[in-house]
Amino acid sequence: MPLGTDTKNYETPNHPYQGERIASEHSLLDRYGLTNKEELWRAQSQLRSYRREARDLLAQSQDEAAVARRTEEFLGRLARVGYLDEADELGDVLSLEIEDVLERRLQTIVYRNGLANTPQQARQFISHGHVVVGDRRHTIPSYVVDVDEEDDVEFDENSPLADELHPERAEEQ
């Protein structure tokens, strides 16, 4: 593939005009503060690839040791991100829902942690550079937050929003 060519990271619906699907998509867009359906379709494609990988691992039986190692790595990766618990098995990947994927986005974590009043406001804070995860500033609302990073999501110390959240720091200055 030549450099500079954009490829889509998602698949569009096969039947574009289904009222029930459109209504559920709009509900998810509102609930998670997504700007367009492309973001939702990207999350759905990510979920689809996880399910596909789980089905492939379940179907393989030739080299048990290699399959067991790949399964352990795959489940470890999903547990680190927070889609699964440590005790979950490969079959549990098939029961994941789109909400499980959308709940791990930085935008949703910022909103759920009370740093923003709405998901849309959380998106604005992130894109304007007010939010850090640990010591790294993230400006992409779709960044997937690992479980061990979740407690490190906060406003940047140089952000004026940090002073609003902690008025005692503003008085010291």
C-alpha positions, 0 to 999 in steps of 0.5 A, spaced: 500 500 500 502 506 498 504 511 503 499 517 504 493 513 503 488 513 508 484 506 510 478 506 514 478 502 520 471 501 521 466 497 517 459 501 515 452 497 516 450 493 511 443 496 511 444 503 512 436 505 513 434 500 519 430 505 524 431 500 530 439 500 529 439 508 527 435 509 534 440 505 538 446 508 534 443 515 536 442 513 543 449 511 544 452 517 541 448 521 546 450 517 552 457 517 550 458 524 547 460 521 540 461 526 535 459 522 529 457 515 527 464 513 525 466 513 532 461 508 534 463 504 528 470 504 529 468 501 536 464 496 533 469 494 528 474 493 534 469 489 538 468 485 532 476 484 531 476 481 538 470 476 537 473 474 531 480 473 534 476 469 540 473 465 535 479 463 532 483 461 538 477 457 540 477 453 533 484 452 533 486 445 536 493 443 533 498 446 537 495 446 544 501 450 547 501 455 542 494 456 542 494 456 550 500 462 550 496 466 545 489 465 549 493 467 555 496 473 552 489 475 548 485 475 555 491 478 559 491 484 554 483 485 554 484 484 562 489 490 562 484 494 558 478 493 562 474 489 557 474 483 562 476 481 569 482 476 570 478 470 572 474 471 565 475 466 559 475 466 552 468 464 551 466 471 555 469 475 549 464 473 545 459 476 550 462 483 550 457 489 548 459 495 545 458 499 551 464 495 554 468 498 549 465 505 549 466 505 557 474 505 557 474 511 552 478 517 556 472 521 554 467 517 558 472 516 564 473 523 565 466 524 565 465 518 570 470 521 574 466 527 575 471 532 572 466 534 567 459 535 567 457 532 560 460 527 556 461 533 551 464 537 556 469 531 557 471 531 550 472 538 549 477 538 556 480 533 552 481 536 546 483 542 549 489 539 552 486 540 560 487 532 561 493 528 563 493 521 564 499 520 569 504 525 567 502 524 559 497 529 556 492 526 552 488 530 546 484 524 543 478 523 546 478 515 544 484 513 547 483 507 551 485 507 558 488 501 562 485 499 568 491 501 572 491 508 569 484 510 571 486 513 577 491 517 574 486 521 570 486 528 572 486 535 570 493 538 568 496 542 574 497 548 569 490 548 567 485 553 569 480 548 570 485 544 576 484 551 580 477 550 579 477 543 582 482 545 587 480 552 590 485 551 595 491 551 590 488 558 587 488 561 593 496 559 595 498 563 588 
